[in-house]
Amino acid sequence: MRQLYIKQKVFSLSGKFTVKDQYEKDIYYVEGSFMQVPKTFSIMNTARDEVALITKKVFSFLPKFLVEVNGREELTIKKEFSFFKARYTIDAAGIEVYGNWWDMDFQVLQQGKIVGKVGKEWFTWGDSYKVQIIDEEMETIIIALVVAIDCVKVDQAAASSAASI
């Protein structure tokens, strides 16, 4: 089992952060587009080759995020229509998320088998997540899923603060 850590930089306007292993070695680099439409997050390996891309769909009635891994669309996170609390669904072939993914405490299952676990690290500067990779073939998809969920949370927080102005 491999353990990875995502520590998001708190004051980064473009959304740059790294994914590190338990020895604090950089494994992936994540870079968000700044002042660009559509908003995207690119996940790159240590050779700076793009291995995943997260895109916020611009022309959709409700927020929708598409996640591509190695050029193939793997999953979609979309907001459902509701009057009170924001509700989102994750659509992916054979991939399910169980637990409280809004609080970053969940398991990732592929066809009923646990392939990864995610937990929020407390008492850290900025958001920090511990990602346990059980099936290493699913590593890139799991990392992309965690980054996409974080994008959804940031987008929801921005929409909530704009609505209260």
PATI-258256 format. One line per field, with one value per atom (N, C-alpha, C, O): residue in one letter; chain; atom name; x, y, z. Coordinates in Angstrom, 3 decimals. Layout:
<recs>
residu = a:...
chaine = A:...
atome = CA:...
u = X:...
v = Y:...
w = Z:...
</recs>
This chain:
<recs>
residu = m:m:m:m:r:r:r:r:q:q:q:q:l:l:l:l:y:y:y:y:i:i:i:i:k:k:k:k:q:q:q:q:k:k:k:k:v:v:v:v:f:f:f:f:s:s:s:s:l:l:l:l:s:s:s:s:g:g:g:g:k:k:k:k:f:f:f:f:t:t:t:t:v:v:v:v:k:k:k:k:d:d:d:d:q:q:q:q:y:y:y:y:e:e:e:e:k:k:k:k:d:d:d:d:i:i:i:i:y:y:y:y:y:y:y:y:v:v:v:v:e:e:e:e:g:g:g:g:s:s:s:s:f:f:f:f:m:m:m:m:q:q:q:q:v:v:v:v:p:p:p:p:k:k:k:k:t:t:t:t:f:f:f:f:s:s:s:s:i:i:i:i:m:m:m:m:n:n:n:n:t:t:t:t:a:a:a:a:r:r:r:r:d:d:d:d:e:e:e:e:v:v:v:v:a:a:a:a:l:l:l:l:i:i:i:i:t:t:t:t:k:k:k:k:k:k:k:k:v:v:v:v:f:f:f:f:s:s:s:s:f:f:f:f:l:l:l:l:p:p:p:p:k:k:k:k:f:f:f:f:l:l:l:l:v:v:v:v:e:e:e:e:v:v:v:v:n:n:n:n:g:g:g:g:r:r:r:r:e:e:e:e:e:e:e:e:l:l:l:l:t:t:t:t:i:i:i:i:k:k:k:k:k:k:k:k:e:e:e:e:f:f:f:f:s:s:s:s:f:f:f:f:f:f:f:f:k:k:k:k:a:a:a:a:r:r:r:r:y:y:y:y:t:t:t:t:i:i:i:i:d:d:d:d:a:a:a:a:a:a:a:a:g:g:g:g:i:i:i:i:e:e:e:e:v:v:v:v:y:y:y:y:g:g:g:g:n:n:n:n:w:w:w:w:w:w:w:w:d:d:d:d:m:m:m:m:d:d:d:d:f:f:f:f:q:q:q:q:v:v:v:v:l:l:l:l:q:q:q:q:q:q:q:q:g:g:g:g:k:k:k:k:i:i:i:i:v:v:v:v:g:g:g:g:k:k:k:k:v:v:v:v:g:g:g:g:k:k:k:k:e:e:e:e:w:w:w:w:f:f:f:f:t:t:t:t:w:w:w:w:g:g:g:g:d:d:d:d:s:s:s:s:y:y:y:y:k:k:k:k:v:v:v:v:q:q:q:q:i:i:i:i:i:i:i:i:d:d:d:d:e:e:e:e:e:e:e:e:m:m:m:m:e:e:e:e:t:t:t:t:i:i:i:i:i:i:i:i:i:i:i:i:a:a:a:a:l:l:l:l:v:v:v:v:v:v:v:v:a:a:a:a:i:i:i:i:d:d:d:d:c:c:c:c:v:v:v:v:k:k:k:k:v:v:v:v:d:d:d:d:q:q:q:q:a:a:a:a:a:a:a:a:a:a:a:a:s:s:s:s:s:s:s:s:a:a:a:a:a:a:a:a:s:s:s:s:i:i:i:i
chaine = A:A:A:A:A:A:A:A:A:A:A:A:A:A:A:A:A:A:A:A:A:A:A:A:A:A:A:A:A:A:A:A:A:A:A:A:A:A:A:A:A:A:A:A:A:A:A:A:A:A:A:A:A:A:A:A:A:A:A:A:A:A:A:A:A:A:A:A:A:A:A:A:A:A:A:A:A:A:A:A:A:A:A:A:A:A:A:A:A:A:A:A:A:A:A:A:A:A:A:A:A:A:A:A:A:A:A:A:A:A:A:A:A:A:A:A:A:A:A:A:A:A:A:A:A:A:A:A:A:A:A:A:A:A:A:A:A:A:A:A:A:A:A:A:A:A:A:A:A:A:A:A:A:A:A:A:A:A:A:A:A:A:A:A:A:A:A:A:A:A:A:A:A:A:A:A:A:A:A:A:A:A:A:A:A:A:A:A:A:A:A:A:A:A:A:A:A:A:A:A:A:A:A:A:A:A:A:A:A:A:A:A:A:A:A:A:A:A:A:A:A:A:A:A:A:A:A:A:A:A:A:A:A:A:A:A:A:A:A:A:A:A:A:A:A:A:A:A:A:A:A:A:A:A:A:A:A:A:A:A:A:A:A:A:A:A:A:A:A:A:A:A:A:A:A:A:A:A:A:A:A:A:A:A:A:A:A:A:A:A:A:A:A:A:A:A:A:A:A:A:A:A:A:A:A:A:A:A:A:A:A:A:A:A:A:A:A:A:A:A:A:A:A:A:A:A:A:A:A:A:A:A:A:A:A:A:A:A:A:A:A:A:A:A:A:A:A:A:A:A:A:A:A:A:A:A:A:A:A:A:A:A:A:A:A:A:A:A:A:A:A:A:A:A:A:A:A:A:A:A:A:A:A:A:A:A:A:A:A:A:A:A:A:A:A:A:A:A:A:A:A:A:A:A:A:A:A:A:A:A:A:A:A:A:A:A:A:A:A:A:A:A:A:A:A:A:A:A:A:A:A:A:A:A:A:A:A:A:A:A:A:A:A:A:A:A:A:A:A:A:A:A:A:A:A:A:A:A:A:A:A:A:A:A:A:A:A:A:A:A:A:A:A:A:A:A:A:A:A:A:A:A:A:A:A:A:A:A:A:A:A:A:A:A:A:A:A:A:A:A:A:A:A:A:A:A:A:A:A:A:A:A:A:A:A:A:A:A:A:A:A:A:A:A:A:A:A:A:A:A:A:A:A:A:A:A:A:A:A:A:A:A:A:A:A:A:A:A:A:A:A:A:A:A:A:A:A:A:A:A:A:A:A:A:A:A:A:A:A:A:A:A:A:A:A:A:A:A:A:A:A:A:A:A:A:A:A:A:A:A:A:A:A:A:A:A:A:A:A:A:A:A:A:A:A:A:A:A:A:A:A:A:A:A:A:A:A:A:A:A:A:A:A:A:A:A:A:A:A:A:A:A:A:A:A:A:A:A:A:A:A:A:A:A:A:A:A:A:A:A:A:A:A:A:A:A:A:A:A:A
atome = N:CA:C:O:N:CA:C:O:N:CA:C:O:N:CA:C:O:N:CA:C:O:N:CA:C:O:N:CA:C:O:N:CA:C:O:N:CA:C:O:N:CA:C:O:N:CA:C:O:N:CA:C:O:N:CA:C:O:N:CA:C:O:N:CA:C:O:N:CA:C:O:N:CA:C:O:N:CA:C:O:N:CA:C:O:N:CA:C:O:N:CA:C:O:N:CA:C:O:N:CA:C:O:N:CA:C:O:N:CA:C:O:N:CA:C:O:N:CA:C:O:N:CA:C:O:N:CA:C:O:N:CA:C:O:N:CA:C:O:N:CA:C:O:N:CA:C:O:N:CA:C:O:N:CA:C:O:N:CA:C:O:N:CA:C:O:N:CA:C:O:N:CA:C:O:N:CA:C:O:N:CA:C:O:N:CA:C:O:N:CA:C:O:N:CA:C:O:N:CA:C:O:N:CA:C:O:N:CA:C:O:N:CA:C:O:N:CA:C:O:N:CA:C:O:N:CA:C:O:N:CA:C:O:N:CA:C:O:N:CA:C:O:N:CA:C:O:N:CA:C:O:N:CA:C:O:N:CA:C:O:N:CA:C:O:N:CA:C:O:N:CA:C:O:N:CA:C:O:N:CA:C:O:N:CA:C:O:N:CA:C:O:N:CA:C:O:N:CA:C:O:N:CA:C:O:N:CA:C:O:N:CA:C:O:N:CA:C:O:N:CA:C:O:N:CA:C:O:N:CA:C:O:N:CA:C:O:N:CA:C:O:N:CA:C:O:N:CA:C:O:N:CA:C:O:N:CA:C:O:N:CA:C:O:N:CA:C:O:N:CA:C:O:N:CA:C:O:N:CA:C:O:N:CA:C:O:N:CA:C:O:N:CA:C:O:N:CA:C:O:N:CA:C:O:N:CA:C:O:N:CA:C:O:N:CA:C:O:N:CA:C:O:N:CA:C:O:N:CA:C:O:N:CA:C:O:N:CA:C:O:N:CA:C:O:N:CA:C:O:N:CA:C:O:N:CA:C:O:N:CA:C:O:N:CA:C:O:N:CA:C:O:N:CA:C:O:N:CA:C:O:N:CA:C:O:N:CA:C:O:N:CA:C:O:N:CA:C:O:N:CA:C:O:N:CA:C:O:N:CA:C:O:N:CA:C:O:N:CA:C:O:N:CA:C:O:N:CA:C:O:N:CA:C:O:N:CA:C:O:N:CA:C:O:N:CA:C:O:N:CA:C:O:N:CA:C:O:N:CA:C:O:N:CA:C:O:N:CA:C:O:N:CA:C:O:N:CA:C:O:N:CA:C:O:N:CA:C:O:N:CA:C:O:N:CA:C:O:N:CA:C:O:N:CA:C:O:N:CA:C:O:N:CA:C:O:N:CA:C:O:N:CA:C:O:N:CA:C:O:N:CA:C:O:N:CA:C:O:N:CA:C:O:N:CA:C:O:N:CA:C:O:N:CA:C:O:N:CA:C:O:N:CA:C:O:N:CA:C:O:N:CA:C:O:N:CA:C:O:N:CA:C:O:N:CA:C:O:N:CA:C:O:N:CA:C:O:N:CA:C:O:N:CA:C:O:N:CA:C:O:N:CA:C:O:N:CA:C:O:N:CA:C:O:N:CA:C:O:N:CA:C:O:N:CA:C:O:N:CA:C:O
u = 0.858:0.000:0.899:1.841:0.589:1.360:0.580:-0.637:1.294:0.651:1.153:2.356:0.208:0.527:-0.145:-1.151:0.416:-0.109:-0.282:0.613:-1.445:-1.728:-1.813:-2.689:-0.910:-0.929:-1.118:-0.219:-2.278:-2.593:-1.981:-2.069:-1.360:-0.803:-1.944:-2.812:-1.933:-3.056:-3.262:-4.403:-2.212:-2.373:-1.999:-1.598:-2.113:-1.756:-2.945:-3.965:-2.827:-3.926:-4.196:-5.345:-3.166:-3.362:-3.691:-3.998:-3.640:-3.969:-2.860:-3.121:-1.624:-0.501:-0.231:-0.142:-0.099:0.317:0.917:0.869:1.477:2.148:1.532:0.876:1.761:1.403:2.721:3.558:2.898:4.163:3.951:2.844:5.037:4.954:5.307:5.524:5.368:5.618:7.025:7.308:7.921:9.284:9.411:10.518:8.274:8.166:8.798:9.236:8.848:9.345:8.156:7.096:8.329:7.261:6.958:7.860:5.667:5.219:4.390:4.549:3.507:2.682:2.708:2.894:2.515:2.379:0.988:0.552:0.302:-1.042:-0.992:-0.548:-1.461:-1.488:-2.851:-3.362:-3.438:-4.728:-4.542:-3.566:-5.492:-5.445:-5.853:-6.701:-5.255:-5.556:-6.210:-5.645:-7.400:-8.123:-8.342:-8.190:-8.693:-8.911:-10.269:-10.700:-10.945:-12.235:-12.100:-11.699:-12.409:-12.893:-11.760:-10.591:-12.116:-11.154:-10.689:-11.510:-9.373:-8.830:-7.760:-7.136:-7.564:-6.456:-5.749:-6.364:-4.459:-3.648:-2.813:-2.183:-2.813:-2.010:-0.886:-1.127:0.346:1.511:2.380:2.433:3.066:4.001:5.337:5.451:6.330:7.619:8.345:9.195:8.039:8.638:7.852:8.158:6.832:5.952:5.080:4.671:4.797:3.841:2.458:2.285:1.472:0.115:-0.469:-0.508:-0.927:-1.529:-3.024:-3.748:-3.488:-4.921:-5.270:-4.433:-6.525:-7.005:-8.417:-9.271:-8.653:-9.969:-10.461:-9.761:-11.664:-12.206:-13.585:-14.434:-13.804:-15.144:-15.904:-15.486:-17.027:-17.840:-18.422:-18.959:-18.307:-18.743:-20.231:-20.937:-20.707:-22.091:-22.980:-23.503:-23.136:-24.072:-24.890:-24.399:-26.137:-27.061:-26.547:-26.594:-26.058:-25.493:-24.012:-23.623:-23.175:-21.746:-21.465:-22.099:-20.492:-20.138:-18.627:-18.087:-17.959:-16.522:-16.238:-16.734:-15.443:-15.059:-13.622:-12.760:-13.362:-12.027:-11.547:-12.154:-10.432:-9.805:-8.502:-7.748:-8.245:-6.992:-6.374:-6.992:-5.149:-4.443:-5.291:-5.337:-5.965:-6.728:-8.113:-8.816:-8.529:-9.862:-10.716:-10.256:-11.958:-12.859:-13.202:-13.771:-12.848:-13.042:-14.239:-14.953:-14.456:-15.564:-16.044:-15.352:-17.253:-17.890:-18.438:-19.028:-18.237:-18.846:-19.806:-19.403:-21.077:-22.035:-22.954:-23.283:-23.356:-24.261:-25.682:-26.082:-26.432:-27.847:-28.680:-28.272:-29.836:-30.725:-31.339:-31.970:-31.152:-31.786:-31.936:-31.172:-32.919:-33.185:-32.379:-32.140:-31.959:-31.323:-29.833:-29.047:-29.435:-28.015:-27.512:-28.211:-26.294:-25.708:-25.510:-24.978:-25.954:-25.781:-25.078:-25.395:-24.126:-23.352:-23.379:-23.545:-23.213:-23.085:-21.770:-21.275:-21.225:-20.013:-20.410:-20.863:-20.231:-20.528:-19.219:-18.410:-19.019:-17.815:-18.103:-18.776:-17.600:-17.819:-17.049:-15.818:-17.799:-17.171:-16.517:-15.952:-16.575:-15.935:-17.019:-17.923:-16.913:-17.858:-17.077:-15.950:-17.699:-17.103:-18.041:-19.212:-17.517:-18.310:-17.696:-16.479:-18.564:-18.116:-18.493:-19.315:-17.906:-18.203:-17.178:-16.167:-17.437:-16.440:-16.422:-15.437:-17.479:-17.462:-16.443:-15.831:-16.263:-15.265:-13.958:-13.098:-13.809:-12.591:-12.256:-11.106:-13.250:-13.076:-13.885:-15.053:-13.251:-13.996:-13.099:-11.872:-13.757:-13.074:-13.468:-14.593:-12.520:-12.788:-12.847:-11.917:-13.956:-14.136:-14.230:-14.807:-13.663:-13.808:-14.445:-13.857:-15.650:-16.430:-16.504:-16.320:-16.780:-16.986:-15.731:-15.828:-14.552:-13.289:-12.628:-12.528:-12.174:-11.525:-10.172:-9.312:-10.000:-8.741:-7.981:-6.809:-8.662:-8.008:-8.822:-10.030:-8.133:-8.783:-8.250:-7.076:-9.127:-8.751:-9.194:-10.306:-8.323:-8.649:-8.025:-6.910:-8.728:-8.211:-7.238:-7.494:-6.128:-5.143:-5.488:-5.646:-5.601:-5.964:-4.728:-3.637:-4.903:-3.858:-2.702:-1.532:-3.060:-2.046:-2.394:-3.539:-1.397:-1.592:-2.163:-1.467:-3.403:-4.042:-4.659:-4.559:-5.289:-5.897:-4.837:-4.011:-4.866:-3.918:-4.687:-5.504:-4.424:-5.132:-4.149:-3.130:-4.465:-3.678:-4.439:-5.617:-3.758:-4.369:-3.642:-2.447:-4.365:-3.785:-4.181:-5.365:-3.183:-3.412:-3.251:-2.149:-4.339:-4.302:-4.036:-3.247:-4.694:-4.459:-3.682:-4.250:-2.381:-1.524:-1.908:-1.554:-2.621:-3.087:-4.134:-4.351:-4.771:-5.814:-5.267:-6.037:-3.975:-3.379:-3.742:-4.208:-3.541:-3.802:-5.273:-5.604:-6.153:-7.594:-7.958:-8.742:-7.405:-7.712:-7.206:-7.919:-5.972:-5.432:-6.296:-6.618:-6.672:-7.522:-8.879:-9.423:-9.421:-10.701:-10.596:-11.478:-9.534:-9.352:-9.219:-9.835:-8.415:-8.239:-9.569:-9.911:-10.321:-11.614:-12.601:-13.309:-12.659:-13.558:-13.161:-14.023:-11.860:-11.392:-11.798:-12.150:-11.750:-12.188:-13.670:-14.073:-14.472:-15.907:-16.145:-16.981:-15.408:-15.581:-15.208:-15.915:-14.108:-13.676:-14.710:-15.047:-15.213:-16.221:-17.496:-18.089:-17.917:-19.125:-18.926:-19.830:-17.738:-17.449:-17.474:-17.981:-16.932:-16.927:-18.347:-18.698:-19.171:-20.568:-21.350:-22.175:-21.111:-21.812:-21.444:-22.312:-20.146:-19.731:-20.224:-20.533:-20.305:-20.815:-22.311:-22.801:-23.030:-24.476:-24.805:-25.887:-23.888:-24.172:-23.776:-23.939:-23.263:-22.846:-24.019:-23.871
v = -1.184:0.000:1.242:1.347:2.152:3.388:4.533:4.629:5.402:6.562:7.827:8.037:8.662:9.934:11.046:10.826:12.229:13.378:14.548:14.873:15.173:16.358:17.525:17.564:18.466:19.663:20.845:21.207:21.429:22.550:23.820:24.081:24.609:25.890:26.862:27.056:27.460:28.272:29.533:29.871:30.226:31.518:31.493:32.525:30.383:30.263:30.634:29.945:31.719:32.155:31.186:31.025:30.541:29.656:28.235:27.402:27.928:26.594:25.603:24.487:25.977:25.061:24.330:24.947:23.006:22.244:20.929:20.592:20.194:18.943:17.784:17.968:16.594:15.361:14.695:14.454:14.400:13.843:12.437:12.062:11.673:10.361:10.496:11.608:9.385:9.443:9.930:10.259:9.978:10.478:11.933:12.463:12.581:13.974:14.223:15.338:13.209:13.330:13.662:13.048:14.635:15.014:13.869:13.306:13.528:12.456:13.031:12.615:13.984:14.650:16.150:16.607:16.909:18.361:18.709:18.192:19.591:20.010:21.510:22.283:21.907:23.330:23.697:23.077:24.726:25.220:26.389:27.133:26.546:27.694:28.934:28.864:30.051:31.305:32.248:32.531:32.732:33.675:33.095:33.793:31.834:31.163:30.488:29.959:30.509:29.842:28.805:29.167:27.558:26.989:26.809:26.710:26.768:26.534:25.085:24.171:24.873:23.521:23.313:24.262:22.048:21.639:20.499:19.493:20.668:19.661:18.925:19.553:17.596:16.786:16.172:15.477:16.443:15.988:15.080:15.221:14.137:13.267:13.994:15.171:13.315:13.961:14.406:15.294:13.818:14.241:15.411:15.866:15.897:16.994:16.634:17.507:15.326:14.867:14.883:14.419:15.419:15.460:14.059:13.362:13.644:12.321:12.416:11.430:13.610:13.806:15.279:16.163:15.521:16.882:16.984:16.144:18.027:18.294:19.599:20.611:19.574:20.748:21.057:20.172:22.320:22.754:23.133:24.026:22.453:22.747:24.145:24.503:24.927:26.316:26.458:27.120:25.863:26.073:24.930:24.157:24.844:23.867:24.573:25.470:24.156:24.812:24.742:25.731:23.576:23.385:23.030:22.456:23.361:23.064:21.590:20.688:21.381:20.034:20.001:20.878:18.983:18.832:17.503:16.455:17.557:16.361:15.997:16.872:14.714:14.251:13.270:12.226:13.645:12.777:12.239:12.976:10.953:10.339:9.688:8.850:10.091:9.606:9.762:8.867:10.919:11.252:10.640:10.885:9.855:9.231:9.820:9.969:10.153:10.657:9.511:8.501:9.677:8.625:8.871:7.935:10.137:10.411:11.838:12.714:12.050:13.362:13.626:12.745:14.842:15.270:16.396:17.405:16.221:17.254:17.582:16.736:18.849:19.315:18.940:19.068:18.476:18.173:19.370:20.134:19.533:20.624:20.354:19.318:21.291:21.195:22.601:23.503:22.779:24.102:24.415:25.588:23.426:23.693:23.406:24.299:22.213:21.872:21.432:20.726:21.855:21.459:19.943:19.348:19.335:17.895:17.640:18.254:16.729:16.393:14.884:14.114:14.470:13.057:12.834:13.719:11.646:11.253:10.107:9.054:10.332:9.300:8.759:9.506:7.464:6.821:5.346:4.704:4.831:3.418:2.537:2.517:1.805:0.853:1.456:0.720:2.787:3.439:4.030:4.721:3.745:4.281:4.928:4.537:5.916:6.596:6.427:6.802:5.852:5.652:6.443:6.472:7.071:7.861:9.309:9.629:10.166:11.591:12.274:12.780:12.288:12.874:14.390:15.014:14.996:16.453:16.851:17.915:15.999:16.253:15.512:15.429:14.973:14.279:13.102:12.933:12.299:11.089:9.984:9.770:9.281:8.310:7.196:7.263:6.172:5.066:5.079:5.434:4.685:4.555:3.067:2.319:2.646:1.241:1.082:1.922:0.010:-0.345:-1.721:-2.703:-1.786:-3.017:-3.715:-4.928:-2.913:-3.426:-3.659:-4.007:-3.479:-3.719:-2.379:-1.497:-2.234:-0.984:-0.855:-1.728:0.256:0.510:1.695:1.905:2.480:3.629:4.198:3.983:4.936:5.605:7.025:7.280:7.944:9.349:9.853:9.568:10.601:11.203:12.581:12.802:13.493:14.846:14.844:14.242:15.519:15.670:16.937:18.006:16.821:17.960:18.652:18.082:19.871:20.680:20.936:20.870:21.230:21.579:22.938:23.384:23.596:24.892:24.650:24.121:25.022:24.748:23.360:22.632:23.012:21.690:20.656:20.841:19.579:18.484:17.174:16.960:16.293:15.022:13.867:13.940:12.807:11.576:10.621:10.340:10.128:9.243:7.904:7.827:6.861:5.514:4.809:4.647:4.394:3.703:2.209:1.737:1.472:0.029:-0.688:-1.632:-0.239:-0.782:0.266:1.270:0.034:1.047:1.364:2.432:0.469:0.763:1.882:2.536:2.098:3.121:4.447:5.383:4.540:5.709:7.024:7.946:7.134:8.397:8.776:9.946:7.801:8.086:8.563:9.500:7.938:8.331:9.742:10.548:10.050:11.402:12.422:13.476:12.117:13.027:13.222:14.326:12.157:12.240:13.166:13.998:13.035:13.884:15.349:16.225:15.618:17.003:17.539:18.694:16.714:17.155:17.479:18.483:16.649:16.919:18.219:19.004:18.447:19.696:20.890:21.945:20.731:21.796:22.101:23.263:21.058:21.221:21.992:22.895:21.635:22.306:23.785:24.635:24.099:25.495:26.267:27.405:25.641:26.271:26.545:27.615:25.602:25.768:26.881:27.683:26.932:27.976:29.351:30.313:29.447:30.729:31.141:32.316:30.179:30.480:30.905:31.815:30.269:30.615:32.012:32.773:32.358:33.692:34.770:35.878:34.472:35.446:35.662:36.778:34.626:34.724:35.525:36.105:35.560:36.262:37.737:38.459:38.170:39.593:40.461:41.676
w = 0.000:0.000:0.000:0.785:-0.878:-1.022:-0.386:-0.542:0.335:0.944:0.266:0.113:-0.135:-0.761:0.027:0.702:-0.065:0.668:-0.282:-1.062:-0.204:-0.998:-0.034:0.829:-0.181:0.650:-0.280:-1.039:-0.211:-1.075:-0.507:0.693:-1.382:-0.944:-0.690:-1.542:0.469:0.911:0.078:-0.237:-0.280:-0.942:-2.417:-2.957:-3.066:-4.478:-5.348:-5.328:-6.116:-6.977:-8.112:-8.525:-8.621:-9.764:-9.329:-10.182:-8.050:-7.589:-7.824:-8.274:-7.532:-7.701:-6.397:-5.336:-6.481:-5.316:-5.775:-6.958:-4.838:-5.175:-4.407:-3.382:-4.928:-4.254:-3.906:-4.776:-2.623:-2.152:-1.598:-1.210:-1.573:-0.933:0.541:1.023:1.261:2.706:3.041:4.192:2.030:2.240:1.806:1.711:1.541:1.106:-0.253:-0.539:-1.083:-2.447:-3.347:-3.226:-4.254:-5.175:-6.125:-6.745:-6.235:-7.120:-8.275:-9.423:-7.968:-8.975:-8.722:-7.594:-9.806:-9.730:-10.255:-11.283:-9.534:-9.938:-10.184:-9.334:-11.376:-11.713:-12.245:-13.178:-11.633:-12.084:-13.016:-12.919:-13.927:-14.826:-14.042:-13.153:-14.370:-13.675:-14.673:-15.729:-14.339:-15.188:-16.589:-17.592:-16.641:-17.920:-17.905:-16.880:-19.053:-19.175:-20.281:-21.387:-20.046:-18.795:-17.789:-18.165:-16.518:-15.445:-15.536:-15.617:-15.523:-15.601:-14.538:-14.064:-14.177:-13.327:-14.040:-14.393:-14.244:-14.906:-13.857:-13.007:-13.921:-13.007:-13.835:-14.822:-13.412:-14.159:-13.298:-12.076:-13.964:-13.252:-13.068:-13.410:-12.538:-12.249:-13.513:-13.444:-14.659:-15.932:-16.537:-17.639:-15.802:-16.218:-17.418:-18.184:-17.575:-18.577:-17.940:-16.813:-18.659:-18.119:-18.074:-19.088:-16.883:-16.716:-16.442:-16.578:-16.054:-15.807:-15.993:-15.809:-16.361:-16.560:-16.005:-16.289:-15.205:-14.633:-15.246:-15.207:-15.811:-16.486:-15.931:-15.825:-15.576:-15.165:-16.427:-17.165:-16.678:-17.853:-17.708:-16.660:-18.773:-18.726:-18.999:-18.237:-20.049:-20.457:-19.993:-20.795:-18.682:-18.146:-17.072:-16.386:-16.938:-16.009:-14.576:-13.845:-14.177:-12.846:-12.996:-14.013:-11.999:-12.099:-12.396:-11.847:-13.284:-13.701:-13.963:-14.637:-13.424:-13.590:-14.292:-13.878:-15.350:-16.090:-15.736:-15.660:-15.521:-15.168:-16.239:-16.476:-16.877:-17.866:-17.280:-16.645:-17.497:-17.072:-18.309:-18.966:-18.605:-19.801:-21.060:-21.904:-21.176:-22.371:-22.466:-23.447:-21.484:-21.492:-20.384:-19.252:-20.704:-19.665:-18.725:-19.140:-17.450:-16.457:-15.547:-15.187:-15.173:-14.269:-14.383:-14.901:-13.882:-13.888:-12.495:-11.870:-12.018:-10.753:-11.108:-11.688:-10.758:-11.113:-9.949:-9.117:-9.926:-8.882:-9.274:-10.431:-8.285:-8.497:-8.070:-7.196:-8.678:-8.317:-6.949:-6.739:-6.016:-4.700:-4.135:-4.480:-3.271:-2.728:-1.478:-1.190:-0.739:0.537:0.492:0.175:0.796:0.860:-0.514:-1.242:-0.863:-2.145:-2.176:-1.239:-3.286:-3.462:-4.788:-5.806:-4.754:-5.942:-6.158:-5.211:-7.410:-7.714:-8.461:-9.158:-8.299:-9.008:-9.935:-9.486:-11.237:-12.225:-12.776:-13.325:-12.626:-13.149:-13.371:-12.564:-14.447:-14.768:-13.791:-13.786:-12.962:-12.053:-10.825:-10.016:-10.654:-9.509:-8.615:-9.085:-7.318:-6.350:-5.210:-4.904:-4.595:-3.459:-2.277:-2.346:-1.173:0.043:1.186:1.372:1.934:3.070:2.862:2.003:3.632:3.570:2.684:3.172:1.378:0.490:0.585:0.192:1.093:1.273:2.346:2.257:3.358:4.406:4.139:5.016:2.931:2.498:3.407:3.812:3.722:4.517:3.839:4.163:2.892:2.103:1.570:1.641:1.035:0.383:-1.091:-1.444:-1.950:-3.376:-3.687:-3.384:-4.297:-4.641:-6.157:-6.849:-6.650:-8.053:-8.099:-7.648:-8.646:-8.716:-7.355:-7.252:-6.305:-4.960:-4.142:-2.965:-4.729:-4.025:-3.685:-4.537:-2.423:-2.007:-2.714:-2.598:-3.450:-4.164:-3.577:-3.890:-2.711:-2.090:-0.955:-0.863:-0.080:1.052:1.139:0.869:1.519:1.632:2.992:3.437:3.651:4.931:5.040:4.568:5.652:5.838:7.001:8.044:6.812:7.874:8.655:8.067:9.949:10.790:11.338:11.343:11.795:12.413:11.453:11.829:10.202:9.207:8.621:8.701:8.031:7.393:6.009:5.143:5.782:4.506:4.525:5.512:3.435:3.332:3.023:2.129:3.763:3.562:3.611:4.506:2.644:2.568:2.501:1.813:3.218:3.160:2.245:2.467:1.218:0.241:0.287:0.001:0.647:0.678:-0.611:-0.906:-1.371:-2.632:-2.387:-2.110:-2.489:-2.276:-3.603:-3.652:-4.679:-6.014:-6.806:-7.236:-7.000:-7.622:-9.060:-9.560:-9.740:-11.093:-11.088:-12.108:-9.952:-9.823:-9.276:-9.060:-9.054:-8.395:-9.072:-8.403:-10.373:-11.061:-10.985:-10.793:-11.133:-11.044:-9.643:-9.495:-8.625:-7.244:-6.963:-6.364:-7.394:-7.191:-7.939:-7.392:-9.178:-9.952:-9.275:-9.274:-8.704:-7.994:-6.787:-6.573:-5.998:-4.817:-5.228:-4.619:-6.263:-6.735:-7.269:-7.018:-8.004:-8.542:-7.432:-7.510:-6.408:-5.279:-4.591:-4.195:-4.449:-3.854:-4.727:-4.202:-6.056:-6.972:-6.774:-6.755:-6.629:-6.405:-5.110:-5.065:-4.056:-2.761:-2.853:-2.311:-3.532:-3.685:-4.505:-4.176:-5.575:-6.424:-5.629:-5.765:-4.811:-3.989:-2.964:-2.732:-2.348:-1.358:-2.028:-1.450:-3.237:-3.964:-4.329:-4.221:-4.762:-5.109:-3.882:-3.967:-2.742:-1.507:-1.034:-0.605:-1.110:-0.657:-1.610:-1.172:-2.909:-3.872:-3.667:-3.839:-3.307:-3.097:-1.843:-1.744:-0.891:0.362:0.320:1.304:-0.808:-0.909:-1.262:-1.390
</recs>
